[in-house]
């Protein structure tokens, strides 16, 4: 048994050094190419409207503010400033979302975003996005890359198609630090020793983002509250939780397997699902010794089996917001196909570690 485990860990390390690193290098190259274009467009936006300042920056050859959705799809989070006069309200009525309400009607004129405040005092995510979309469309026509970039039509979100190969979504957002959402109050679970009080304090201080984007959990509920609502996002908090042991290596392997074998019609699985299930696996195996390099095979198998279970139940709860189902709106047939394909993958890895050479 130990020999089999050791073989699997050896093959996984080989897979990581070859396939995962190659994927990483290819994505890094794409990011550089994509960021040149996006930075140029955002520079043009800033000239027209100084309130939308690009927060995309290169630090140690890495771009801050850029999320990789898949090798051809990216999201740039554009941080807006001055949220001060608003109260953050998440009463659970909009799963995965919150609203920003004026703390005092008299402060309306003090807000940098005064024309996007609704009659009832909410800062409308949709109105800001709509204005931003108009500015980006004008910037695309003027920028020096106008021959290779165009806006994606038929969506209220700001999406650019670059060189017909890549899609980049640019999402206006507010960074919220020093507060923690009520809808995530159940985290961490009191009976689970991971991640420990110090790390919990760090994560909560890190805070979260509020994004202006379409909230898939509310599709079909066209209320005014929905169009004003902001989507909660916890990427920095999640990254902080995955820092120690072989967690990042495990995520890298999962993403590579997904990109190569689970990119299926109907887009049932994204890398974010892999990240979410990895966080749940951390709770199931709270000791740091469980995340030693020698346990990589066990952790990977655990996550793949959990993924199959979620796909079969057609439910994958968000790690911080368990009322939010990450499979909501996904076609059942696509989830079914993903469950079968994940099972084939897991069985192959489990029964023959050498199969990783071909995966």
Protein Blocks (a to p, Z undefined) as FASTA:
>chain_A
ZZmmmmmmmmmmmmmmmmmmmmmmmmmmmmmmmmmmmmmmmmmmmmmmmmlccfbdceeh
iaehiacfbfkbccdddddehjllpccddehlaghiacdddfbfklmmmpmklmmpcfko
pacfklmmmmmmmmmmmmmmmmmklmmgccdehiabdcddehhlaccddddddddehiac
fklmmpccfklmbgbjklmmmmmmnopaddddddfklgoiacfklmmpccddfklmmmmm
mmgcjllmmmmmmmmmmmmmmccghilacfklmmmmmmmmmmmmmbfklmgfklmmmmmm
mmmmmmmmmmmnopacdfklmmbcfkgoiafklmmmmmmmmmmmmmmmmmomklmmmZZ
